[in-house]
């Protein structure tokens, strides 16, 4: 080897973070897009979310006596569709810890490299966001075409939609980071921590029914979660008049909801960074960075 | 630039281990490293020699910032591995042998390119180095092969290239030839030697439990057991401490209950290790005086042990280890230690 050029001075924090994020995004996409069989990918990305939505539609149909004109139907349908992001993004970020440590056995090399681990994990989540987006779009398009979900693209508030979507995705990614930190410490049984948490919060975030349906003592859980406001904003931006038919958050204007979402996202973001740093520190102290459980 | 590539001061690591389900509250402490003091100069190929569980990997994990020490300090390229970890990482790289890490769905080139990008290497330069290094380890024709399609040995070679690719100031190789066949191990050793010859400021810390590897490659060797460095010097100097002794290797018929300890009890016998195998045994004797051999032969006769072959030989690092620990490395490993 003729090369003797050494690595330059340490990159700045931002440069290193961007580099970590960018390359991790590439890696995440290589892993997610490794569809050796496009047919299987179609099944996974199209049929799975549609099947999930179909179960909900059938249940709704039975309970409501087939009243698909009720505002509750688009409320449920859109809430369920966008909730796909919750599992996808949170799992996408936190799963990378388990995947790299247990499956590829590369986590220790990542930790020994000059990268920013949080930025790396967030980058790994981008691919899941993209494939999740595909599922969300497929579900919504199917709802509009076949189930008469009253979404008129010409009447939608796209600025509000993309603003809320962006804020919500960042918030979910930060929650994924929090779960990623916990995954560093839980050696066993943390494979589906993202999906498990998403499933646990499903009932409390107003995804498939307004919070009034919950017992009064459980409602604060929903009100404390940024997902509740995020889903409400997405519904309002796409089917405004329908979404406001429910009293839960009707007293809040769009701007107020955005403010609450931003505030809660910042709070959860700060908590996530703190928890991740603490877990990262503990993982180094306990020697868990390269621990494998040999399932 | 610090003149020392690696420096440790009273470095220690204790693992707290939970008991079984019934004894959850009981926490045992395992001393993986104790008071390790090392000074490794730039340009050195330094070996850590010890049995499995001696603490070699723990030391590498600490020096590569993966594991926090519980006591003491360590500096790599002049930077503290705890408080300045972010400045240490761009300057180092590591490879663990005996594992098939890497993203199986990526090609060899993609795997290596990706890691080079994490170190900020320009893409063009990275690709040039990848081709050059892969050719050097005999993987040039596999550059576009998915790494999942590589054999374990070839995958290990890919990982070794990953370690060298970023041209680190300090490279940590943890049992790099573990699990490799003889030919591949030789290739790796040649490659290591070549890499150090090209630039005299490169430093390499190698852990191994292969005596021959340590003897053949390393400028200096630290013999480590149960987390403690027992001796540290060049292989020649380490062996010289036994040069006054007479070292014999004896092949015998079955020992009929005769143990190494019984032989060690004889006058002028420093150490005696015995390994029994089908139809006989092999003993390594380190004697203070050659004349002590008569006593050993006498005890063989008393126990009806026939001598099949007896040869006097030069001391090896294995003998040094036996002299320091009182048991051979294989015996220590059989005895069981957790790293």
Interface residues (C-beta under 8 A of the other chain):
Chain A: X1 X2 X3 X4 X5 X6 X7 X8 X10 X11 X16 X19 X20 X23 X26 X27 X30 X31 X34 X104 X105 X106 X108 X109 X110 X111 X112 X113 X114 X115 X281 X284 X285 X286 X287 X289 X290
Chain B: X15 X16 X58 X61 X64 X65 X66 X67 X68 X86 X87 X89 X90 X91 X92 X93 X94 X96 X99 X100 X101 X102 X103 X104 X105 X106 X110 X114 X115 X117 X118 X119 X120 X121 X125 X129 X132 X133 X136 X162 X164 X166 X167 X168 X169 X194 X195 X198 X199
